[in-house]
Amino acid sequence: MLLDGPAVHFSMEAMTQTVEQSTQVVEVTPEAATIVIDAIAAEPASETLALWLEVRGVEQTRYLYDLYFAAFADASDTDARYESNGVRVVVPEASIAKLTNARLEYSEDNGGGLVMVNPNAPSAAEIAPGVPENVLALGLETDLAVRAIAILEEQVNPSIASHGGRADLVAFDVDGGIAYLALSGGCQGCAMSRATLSQGIEVALKEGMPEIVEVVDVTDHATGANPYYEG
């Protein structure tokens, strides 16, 4: 993710006011710190701000992140508050476990920007919210699940890839004949994703597998690029 800002020189000392230190969660590398410090310097009341880092959702098997500037004083006692390479950082309590030992780095890929390198991955329950635990426990190694994945990879995903979309099987209820899917890319948050699911993906799966009686979308569409779910 990118944090853009003009190349304003801003001394490290200006960022290193007294910080009530807690355990570091995300390391801000020196290269990333330089970019963040310059960007904060361009903000009003820059001396009051910190870099806030949090997980905002899940896409496929990875976390999605929010990186933004907000007042350091707005952090609660249960949030992680610390300094990393001259940058004051706040990680909200709900994201601490998901970001532990992650690094915010600078990457020159795609024109250059800040990238979160996170050793943590979403749990099965986070990837497939609302799926019963006993269904998640079956995994994706059953014969029906393997066949459904083949249909998605060979028929569905090549078709929806033209607008950056992808569909992945995240769970399969063998007894109930229910396929649980997560949509990502251009399909996540797209207002047409319901039609894509019912008129395209579901039709292809049911035609190829009469055992499937229902296809359930477990995507967190609110975290997509064009969210249509609110609340």
Secondary structure by P-SEA (a helix, b strand, c coil): ccccccbbbbbccccccccccccccccccaaaaaaaaaaaaaccccccbbbbbbbcccccccccbbbbbcccccccccccccccccbbbbbccccccccccccccccccccbbbbbbcccccccccccccccaaaaaaccccaaaaaaaaaaaccccccccccbbbbbbccccccccbbbbbbccccccccaaaaaaaacaaaaaaaaccccccccccccccccccccccc
